[in-house]
Amino acid sequence: MAVVSTPIGSVLVAQYQTGVTGSGSPITRQKSFTGIKTTAVDQDIYDAAEALFGLLEYPLIGVRRDDRSELVNE
């Protein structure tokens, strides 16, 4: 039997900096945005994250795309 993978969605994960510690190390957080279509282009996802964080006071450090799939043993 073969396992079949069916894409069910993607998650945009944005990492941003909220400040610095007393020793100067960055304090980072991350925010996940669900409901991203599996057909979305990587550039569009990145551009959306930049646009969202361009409206906030915290600088965007990194963007990650987590794809989710359902696995079925057929």
Buried (B, 14 or more C-beta within 10 A) or exposed (E): EEEEEEEEBBBBBBBBEEEEEEEEEEEEEEBEBEEBEEEEEEEEBBEBBEEBBEEEEBEBBEBBBEEEEEEEEE
